[in-house]
Every structure is written in C-alpha cells, then in structure tokens.
Amino acid sequence: MFDFGIIPPAMFLGMVIFMLYGFPVAFSLAAVGLFFGIIGIATGHFSEAFLQALPLRFFGIVSNDLLLAIPFFTFMGAVLERCGLAEDLLEGTGKLFGGIPGGLAYAVILVGAVLGAITGTVAASVITMGVISLPIMLRYGYSPRLATGVIAASGTITQVIPPSLVLVVLADQLGRSVGDMYLGAIGPSILQVTIFVLFILVMSIIRPKSMPPLPKEVRGDLNWALLAKVLMGMVPSIVLIFLVLGTIFMGLATPTEAGALGVVGAMLLAALHRRLTWPLIREAMTSTTHITSMVVMILIGSTCFSLVFQGMDGSRWIEHMLSGIPGGPVGFLIFVNIFIFVLAFFLDFFEIAFIVIPMLAPVASSLGIDLIWFGVLICVNMQTSFMHPPFGFALFYLRSIASKDVKTSDIYMGALPWVGMQIILVAIVIFWPQSVTYWLDHGPKVDPNSIKIEVPGFGGQLGLPPLGGGGNGAPQLPGLALPPLNGLPGSPPPAK
C-alpha cells in the first residue's frame, strides 16, 4: 500500500466543493492549486521549485499552435450560423422527406450531422434548427416531446462529428494527433446518426400520429427543381467539409491551418448568400473572443491545479485508486464513463477535459488502453452533458427559442430517449473498439526504426538506435542517459 497522505484527496474534495458552490471554474482551480501548494510547502510535502515552472507552463499554453484551431473553428461556426446555409438545407431536405411519417425528423437529423461537420458548435446547430424547424413541426402535428428531443439530439451530434472542438481539446490533453482523433470519431459519428434514424423509423411505425407527413400543398411535388435546390444547399457544405477535414486526413494541412481554410470557406459561403457584412463579422468575432478567452483561462487555472496535484503525488493516488477496479480495462472504462456522466450534470465539456482527463489518461495508458479510443469514448459520453436534465445546455438553448406553448417538462422528457441512445453508443464503443480503431488501422503507417539518415561526410548511413529505447519517446544514445521529459517542471507539451 502507498501512503499518499491526506492532501491529494483534500485537493480533489476542495475542487468539487468550489465547483458545486458556483465560483468561476478557472479562478476556483487556480485558487485551490495555489492554496494547497502553500500548505504543501509549509508542511514539507511540496517543493517550491514546482511553482517556478508555472510561468513556463503559461507561456506554453498561449504559444500552443494547436489551440489556435479553437478560435478558427469557432469563428467558422459563428459565420455559418448567420449566413443562411442551415435555412436552405432544412427547407430543401424537409420538403424532400416531408411526404413520409417522420420526414421532418429525418431532415433535422441529417442536417444536424452536416452542420456539425461544418460548424463544430452545439449552440449554433441547436438554435438554428430550433428556430427554423420547431414551429413547423409543431404546426403540422408533431409531438412536442419528439420535436424538441430530435432537435436537441441532432445538435449534440456536433460533439462527435469532426471538426468538433471537443476532439481538439481532448487531443491536446491526451498528447495525441488531432487528425487521429478525427479519424477515430468517424465510426461513432456514423453509428450515432444511424441509431437516431432507426429510432425515428421505429417510432413512425409504432406511433405515426406523433410525426405525421407534411400536407402536399406545403411540401409540393417531388421534382427535379426540388432535388436541384437540395443539391445546391448540400454541395457547398460538402466542399467546405472536404476543405476542412480532407486536408487534415490527407496530410496537407494541420488542424490549425485547416481551421483557417474553413474560415475562408465560411466567409465565401456567407458572401454567396449575400450576408457577408461587417455586423456579421463583428458578431462572429465577439463570440469567438468570448469562447477562446474562456478556454484559455480554464486551461491556465487547470494548469495551476494539476501542477500542485502532481507535485503532491496526486496522479499516483488516482492511478493507484483506479487501477485496482475489478474487471480490468473494461471495468475501468465503465467506472470512468459513469463518473463522467455524473460530472456532466454540473460541468461542461471544457471543464471535464481540462480537469478530469489529465488525471485519467495515465491510468488508461498504464492499463494498455489506446488513448485515441479512450478520447473518442469520452467525447461520445460528453454528448450527454448537453442533453440530460436538468442542466443540459442544449435544453437551455431550446428553451430560450421555443414558444411558451412548449412546456419545459416536455423538453426534459423528450430528451430522455435520446440520452438513452447516446448511452447505447457509449456501450458499443466500449465493447467494439474497432468502431474507433478501424479508420486508424487502415491509415498510412510509418515504422520509425526503418528510417535511415544519410549524413554527408560520414561515409554513408548514420546508425541510430531504435527511437523507443529511451522511454517517453527519447532516443537512448550510448553513454548518455536522458531523463523523462515529462517529469520535469515546466517541460514542453508533447509534439502533435
């Protein structure tokens, strides 16, 4: 048994108390970290040398090129939210499927997936689809619970579908490639959309009166003109999706560069809709500034907390506590997902990613769990943070734009089946890892040990030992012992 003392559990408990009390997360984390750091120095459990690393860590955060993808994707989503693309997609797709029971629900799910792939933000998807489709669905006889549930759930698909901001943040915290995280999320994204569509299909058979087809005078005749309208809405979206994701998957651009390309594409789409105005750009920039500032401040606060927590051997305490859970890796994954599901009642995905993931990642790695699979699994789970009552943000967004005729109880009750379907996807990803790893296994592979370096003047090849010989990715050269880089205070973040 290891004796970790009382300070790591007290730090964790103090963090939880501050969160529940409602203090701003960034300042709560920094305050708890510094307070216990002072206590640790006074009691001899913590070295003040660790605190000297804080300025270097702060500089590492603000100079991290990967985090530039967050403002780019946020700005792209803010522009697209106001350029009229969603209106065209929903109108055309709704008329295309409107002749069958549940046609509008199918349209909302499909358009939600497309918007998720080009905006990356839940708020934009839920609010846009709610404003456009909710009045129409209610007007033509849809059940309020079904209508609000499908709109909220289709908006949260954005969390999993690349270029999700959640995947960017998780990749940074897990020290993995954003491109690999995006590839791993393809399978769960397809499964989630399929599960939602199958649910609507079953409900349209069991309870067709809860989702009647649109009257013919509303949807019009299915003709080439309608198909052309749908294609005109889809083609620019597909081009933008390729511009953002295709360049990452093909290795032509980093996530940050792809985000910049996405901003250019979003502005071009807004110009095509004749809505590219200075007020639109100003509003998008304001929204982007707020979100980016929040993310950076939370990350700075979590850095203060995690530095002291690790200096107190808190990470070893967490690892020792969780690695003994019965059931091995599967038992650990089940426990972690239940834990995060409960946390999501009180914290949003940024807070969970910056606070909890750094504690769990070492345990997952020690159990032999692939961190890409682990990150995508957590991302799927964190969808529920937007959906489950009473604190789901997607439900708040929907309540803010729904008419007074729609009861809050209907919004909450309508969300429950969709939360259940999201939990089903969590179980599928746990027990079928190939749903994540399939796309990774079929990607290009390079064996670092097969790389040969030709150095002029040395008569040929420079013989280097295997890159994995030094631990933590550092080469072990003869006569030179390199310490683990991630064990030093202020060490740079792992290369992406």
C-alpha positions in Angstrom: 0.0 0.0 0.0 1.2 3.5 -0.8 0.8 6.3 1.7 -0.1 9.4 -0.3 -1.2 11.4 2.7 -4.4 13.5 3.1 -3.5 16.4 0.8 -4.3 14.9 -2.6 -7.8 13.7 -1.5 -8.3 17.1 0.2 -7.4 18.9 -3.0 -9.8 16.9 -5.1 -12.6 17.4 -2.5 -11.8 21.2 -2.4 -12.1 21.4 -6.1 -15.5 19.6 -6.1 -16.8 22.0 -3.3 -15.8 25.1 -5.2 -17.4 23.8 -8.4 -20.7 23.0 -6.6 -20.7 26.4 -4.9 -20.7 28.1 -8.2 -17.4 30.0 -8.3 -15.9 30.6 -11.8 -14.1 27.5 -12.8 -10.8 29.0 -13.9 -10.3 31.0 -10.7 -11.5 28.2 -8.5 -8.9 25.8 -9.9 -6.1 28.3 -9.6 -7.1 29.2 -6.1 -7.3 25.6 -4.9 -4.0 24.8 -6.5 -2.1 27.7 -5.1 -3.7 27.4 -1.6 -2.7 23.7 -1.3 0.7 24.5 -2.8 1.3 26.9 0.1 0.1 24.3 2.6 2.4 21.7 0.9 5.4 23.9 1.1 4.7 24.7 4.8 4.3 21.1 5.7 7.2 19.8 3.6 5.0 17.8 1.2 5.7 20.0 -1.8 8.7 21.7 -3.3 8.5 25.4 -4.2 10.6 24.5 -7.3 7.5 23.2 -8.9 5.8 26.6 -8.8 8.8 28.1 -10.7 7.5 26.1 -13.7 4.2 28.0 -13.8 5.4 30.9 -16.0 6.8 28.4 -18.5 3.5 26.5 -18.5 1.5 29.6 -19.0 3.8 30.5 -21.9 3.4 27.0 -23.3 -0.4 27.4 -23.3 -0.6 30.8 -25.1 2.1 29.7 -27.6 0.5 26.3 -28.4 -0.3 26.3 -32.1 -2.8 23.5 -31.8 -5.1 25.6 -29.6 -5.3 28.2 -32.5 -7.7 25.7 -34.1 -10.3 26.6 -31.4 -10.8 30.3 -32.4 -10.7 29.3 -36.1 -13.4 26.7 -35.8 -15.5 28.8 -33.5 -15.3 31.8 -35.9 -16.2 29.5 -38.8 -19.3 28.2 -37.0 -20.3 31.7 -35.9 -20.2 32.9 -39.5 -22.1 29.9 -40.9 -24.7 30.3 -38.2 -25.7 33.6 -39.7 -25.2 33.1 -43.4 -28.4 31.2 -44.2 -26.9 27.8 -45.1 -28.9 26.0 -42.4 -32.2 27.5 -43.6 -31.6 26.4 -47.2 -30.6 22.9 -46.1 -33.6 22.4 -43.7 -36.1 23.8 -46.2 -35.0 21.7 -49.1 -34.4 18.5 -47.1 -37.7 18.9 -45.2 -39.6 19.1 -48.4 -37.7 16.1 -49.8 -38.6 13.8 -46.9 -41.8 15.6 -45.9 -44.1 13.1 -47.6 -43.4 10.3 -45.2 -44.2 10.0 -41.5 -41.2 11.4 -39.5 -39.9 13.2 -42.6 -39.1 16.4 -40.8 -37.3 14.5 -38.1 -35.2 12.7 -40.7 -34.3 16.1 -42.2 -33.4 17.5 -38.8 -31.0 14.6 -38.1 -29.3 14.7 -41.5 -29.0 18.5 -41.5 -27.7 18.4 -37.9 -25.0 16.0 -39.0 -24.0 18.2 -41.9 -24.0 21.4 -39.7 -21.9 19.5 -37.1 -19.3 18.7 -39.7 -19.0 22.4 -40.8 -19.6 24.3 -37.6 -18.3 22.3 -34.7 -20.5 24.1 -32.2 -23.6 22.8 -30.4 -25.2 26.1 -29.8 -25.2 27.1 -33.4 -26.8 23.8 -34.5 -29.5 23.7 -31.8 -30.6 27.3 -32.0 -30.6 27.4 -35.8 -32.6 24.2 -36.2 -34.9 25.1 -33.4 -35.8 28.5 -34.8 -36.4 27.1 -38.3 -37.9 23.6 -37.8 -39.6 23.6 -34.3 -42.5 25.9 -35.3 -43.2 23.9 -38.5 -43.1 20.5 -36.7 -45.5 21.7 -34.0 -47.8 23.4 -36.6 -48.3 20.2 -38.5 -48.9 17.8 -35.6 -45.6 16.6 -34.3 -45.5 15.6 -30.6 -43.7 18.4 -28.7 -41.6 15.8 -26.9 -40.4 14.2 -30.1 -39.8 17.5 -31.9 -37.8 19.1 -29.1 -35.9 15.8 -28.5 -34.8 15.3 -32.1 -33.7 18.9 -32.4 -31.6 18.9 -29.2 -30.1 15.5 -30.0 -29.2 16.3 -33.6 -27.4 19.4 -32.4 -25.3 17.4 -29.9 -24.1 15.2 -32.7 -21.7 18.1 -33.3 -19.7 17.0 -30.3 -18.6 13.8 -32.0 -18.5 14.7 -35.7 -15.2 16.3 -36.8 -14.1 19.1 -36.6 -15.6 19.1 -33.1 -13.9 21.4 -30.6 -14.1 18.7 -28.0 -11.9 16.4 -30.1 -9.3 19.2 -30.5 -9.2 19.8 -26.7 -9.1 16.1 -25.9 -6.2 15.6 -28.4 -4.3 18.3 -26.7 -4.8 16.9 -23.2 -4.1 13.3 -24.2 -1.0 14.3 -26.3 -2.3 12.7 -29.4 -2.8 13.9 -33.0 -6.0 15.8 -33.8 -6.0 14.1 -37.2 -6.1 10.6 -35.5 -8.8 11.8 -33.1 -10.9 12.9 -36.1 -10.3 9.6 -37.9 -11.3 7.7 -34.8 -14.5 9.7 -34.4 -15.8 8.8 -38.0 -17.2 5.4 -36.9 -19.1 6.6 -33.8 -20.4 9.6 -35.8 -21.9 7.3 -38.4 -23.3 4.9 -35.7 -24.9 7.8 -33.8 -26.7 9.1 -36.9 -27.8 5.6 -37.8 -29.2 4.9 -34.3 -31.1 8.2 -34.4 -32.6 7.5 -37.8 -33.5 3.9 -36.8 -35.3 5.3 -33.7 -37.4 7.7 -35.9 -38.2 4.8 -38.2 -39.4 2.6 -35.4 -41.5 5.4 -33.9 -43.0 6.3 -37.2 -44.3 2.7 -37.4 -45.4 2.4 -33.8 -46.8 5.9 -33.3 -47.3 7.5 -36.7 -49.6 10.1 -35.3 -46.8 11.7 -33.3 -44.9 12.6 -36.5 -47.4 12.9 -39.5 -46.2 13.7 -43.0 -46.5 17.3 -44.3 -49.5 18.2 -46.4 -48.9 18.1 -50.1 -49.6 21.8 -50.6 -46.8 22.5 -48.1 -44.1 20.2 -49.4 -45.1 20.5 -53.1 -44.3 17.9 -55.7 -41.1 15.9 -55.8 -39.5 17.2 -59.0 -36.1 18.0 -60.4 -36.3 21.6 -59.2 -36.6 20.4 -55.6 -33.8 18.0 -55.9 -31.6 20.8 -57.5 -32.5 23.0 -54.5 -31.4 20.3 -52.1 -28.1 19.8 -54.0 -27.4 23.5 -54.2 -27.6 23.5 -50.4 -25.5 20.3 -50.0 -22.7 20.9 -52.5 -21.2 24.0 -50.8 -21.4 22.1 -47.5 -19.6 19.1 -48.9 -16.9 21.3 -50.4 -16.3 23.0 -47.1 -16.2 19.7 -45.2 -13.6 18.4 -47.6 -11.7 21.7 -47.3 -11.5 21.3 -43.5 -11.3 17.6 -42.9 -9.9 16.3 -46.2 -6.8 18.4 -46.0 -6.2 17.1 -42.4 -6.8 13.4 -43.3 -4.6 13.7 -46.5 -1.8 15.3 -44.5 -1.9 18.5 -46.5 -2.6 20.8 -43.5 -2.5 20.8 -39.7 -5.8 21.3 -37.8 -4.9 24.9 -37.3 -4.2 25.5 -41.0 -7.4 23.6 -41.9 -9.4 25.8 -39.5 -8.0 28.9 -41.2 -9.1 27.4 -44.6 -12.5 26.7 -43.0 -12.8 30.4 -42.0 -12.1 31.4 -45.6 -14.7 28.9 -46.9 -17.3 30.1 -44.4 -16.8 33.7 -45.5 -17.1 32.7 -49.1 -20.4 30.9 -48.4 -21.7 33.9 -46.5 -20.8 36.0 -49.5 -22.6 33.6 -51.8 -25.7 34.1 -49.6 -25.1 37.9 -49.8 -24.9 38.1 -46.0 -21.2 38.8 -45.5 -21.5 42.1 -43.7 -19.4 44.0 -41.1 -22.1 43.4 -38.4 -22.0 39.7 -39.1 -18.2 39.6 -38.9 -18.2 41.7 -35.7 -20.7 39.4 -34.0 -18.7 36.4 -35.0 -15.5 37.9 -33.7 -17.2 38.8 -30.4 -18.5 35.3 -29.9 -15.1 33.8 -30.9 -13.3 36.1 -28.4 -15.6 35.1 -25.5 -15.2 31.4 -26.1 -11.5 31.4 -26.7 -10.8 33.6 -23.6 -12.9 31.2 -21.5 -11.0 28.2 -22.8 -7.6 29.8 -22.2 -8.5 30.9 -18.7 -9.8 27.5 -17.7 -6.6 25.9 -19.1 -4.4 28.3 -17.1 -6.4 27.6 -13.9 -6.3 23.8 -14.5 -2.5 24.1 -15.1 -2.1 25.6 -11.6 -4.2 22.9 -10.1 -2.6 20.0 -11.9 1.0 21.1 -11.3 0.4 21.2 -7.5 -1.7 18.0 -7.6 1.0 16.1 -9.4 3.7 17.5 -7.1 1.7 16.1 -4.2 1.7 12.6 -6.0 -2.0 13.1 -6.7 -1.7 11.5 -10.1 -0.2 8.4 -8.4 -3.0 8.4 -5.9 -5.6 8.5 -8.7 -3.7 5.7 -10.6 -3.4 3.5 -7.5 -7.1 4.0 -6.7 -8.5 3.4 -10.2 -6.1 0.7 -11.4 -7.5 -1.7 -8.8 -11.1 -1.5 -10.0 -12.4 -5.0 -10.7 -12.8 -6.0 -14.3 -9.5 -4.7 -15.7 -9.7 -2.2 -18.5 -13.4 -2.8 -19.2 -14.2 -2.2 -15.5 -12.1 0.9 -15.5 -13.9 2.2 -18.7 -17.3 1.5 -17.2 -16.4 3.3 -14.0 -14.9 6.3 -15.8 -17.9 6.7 -18.1 -20.4 6.6 -15.1 -18.2 9.1 -13.3 -18.1 11.5 -16.3 -21.8 11.0 -16.9 -22.4 12.2 -13.3 -19.9 15.1 -13.6 -21.6 16.3 -16.7 -24.7 17.2 -14.6 -22.5 20.0 -13.1 -19.6 20.7 -15.5 -19.4 21.5 -19.2 -17.1 19.6 -21.6 -14.2 22.1 -21.4 -14.1 21.8 -17.6 -14.2 18.0 -17.8 -11.5 17.9 -20.5 -9.1 20.2 -18.6 -9.7 18.9 -15.1 -10.5 15.2 -15.3 -8.8 13.9 -18.4 -5.3 14.7 -17.2 -6.0 12.6 -14.1 -7.4 9.6 -16.0 -5.1 9.5 -19.0 -2.1 8.0 -17.1 -4.3 5.3 -15.6 -5.7 4.4 -19.1 -2.2 4.3 -20.5 -0.9 2.0 -17.7 -3.8 -0.4 -18.4 -2.8 -0.6 -22.1 -5.8 1.3 -23.3 -5.4 3.1 -26.7 -5.7 6.8 -25.9 -7.3 7.7 -29.2 -10.0 5.1 -28.4 -10.2 6.4 -24.9 -10.5 10.0 -26.1 -13.3 9.3 -28.6 -15.2 7.3 -26.0 -15.0 10.2 -23.5 -16.2 12.5 -26.3 -19.2 10.3 -27.0 -20.0 10.3 -23.3 -19.8 14.0 -23.0 -22.6 14.4 -25.6 -24.9 13.6 -22.7 -23.7 16.7 -20.8 -25.7 18.7 -23.3 -28.8 16.5 -23.2 -29.6 15.2 -19.8 -31.9 17.2 -17.5 -31.9 19.4 -15.7 -28.6 21.2 -16.7 -28.2 20.1 -20.3 -27.1 23.2 -22.3 -28.9 22.0 -25.5 -32.1 22.0 -23.5 -31.4 25.6 -22.3 -30.8 26.7 -25.8 -34.0 25.1 -27.0 -36.0 26.6 -24.1 -34.7 30.1 -25.0 -36.1 29.9 -28.6 -39.2 27.7 -28.1 -42.6 29.3 -27.7 -44.4 29.5 -24.4 -46.8 26.8 -25.6 -43.9 24.3 -25.3 -43.7 23.1 -21.7 -40.3 22.8 -20.1 -41.3 19.4 -18.9 -41.9 18.3 -22.5 -38.4 19.4 -23.4 -36.9 17.4 -20.5 -39.0 14.3 -21.0 -38.4 14.5 -24.8 -34.6 14.4 -24.2 -34.6 11.2 -22.2 -34.9 8.6 -25.1 -32.1 10.4 -26.9 -29.8 10.3 -23.8 -30.5 6.6 -23.7 -29.4 6.2 -27.3 -26.2 8.1 -26.6 -25.5 5.8 -23.7 -26.1 2.8 -26.1 -23.4 4.3 -28.3 -21.0 4.5 -25.3 -21.6 0.8 -24.7 -21.0 0.0 -28.4 -17.7 1.9 -28.4 -16.5 0.1 -25.2 -17.3 -3.4 -26.3 -16.5 -2.9 -30.0 -13.2 -0.9 -30.1 -13.0 -1.4 -33.9 -15.7 1.2 -34.3 -13.0 3.7 -33.5 -9.8 1.9 -34.5 -10.9 0.7 -37.9 -10.2 4.0 -39.6 -6.9 4.3 -37.8 -5.8 0.8 -38.7 -6.4 1.4 -42.4 -4.4 4.7 -42.5 -0.8 5.0 -43.6 1.8 3.6 -41.2 5.5 4.5 -40.8 7.9 2.5 -38.8 10.4 4.9 -37.2 13.0 2.2 -36.8 13.1 1.7 -40.6 14.1 5.3 -41.2 17.7 5.7 -42.4 19.5 9.1 -42.2 22.2 9.8 -44.8 24.8 12.3 -43.4 27.4 13.7 -45.8 31.0 13.2 -44.6 30.3 10.2 -42.5 30.6 7.7 -45.4 27.0 6.6 -45.6 24.3 5.9 -43.1 24.3 7.3 -39.5 23.4 4.4 -37.3 20.9 5.4 -34.6 19.3 3.1 -32.0 15.6 2.5 -32.1 13.6 5.6 -31.2 11.7 3.8 -28.5 14.8 2.9 -26.5 14.9 5.9 -24.2 11.5 5.9 -22.8 8.9 8.8 -23.3 9.9 8.9 -27.0 13.5 9.9 -26.2 16.4 8.0 -28.0 18.8 6.3 -25.7 22.3 7.1 -27.0 25.4 5.2 -25.8 26.9 6.8 -22.8 24.1 9.4 -22.5 21.1 8.8 -20.2 18.3 11.2 -20.9 15.7 11.8 -18.1 12.0 11.5 -19.0 11.0 14.9 -20.3 7.5 14.8 -18.9 8.9 14.5 -15.4 10.5 17.9 -15.3 8.7 21.0 -14.1 7.9 23.3 -17.0 8.6 20.7 -19.6 7.2 21.5 -23.0 4.0 19.8 -24.2 4.3 16.7 -26.3 4.6 17.3 -30.0 1.5 17.0 -32.0 
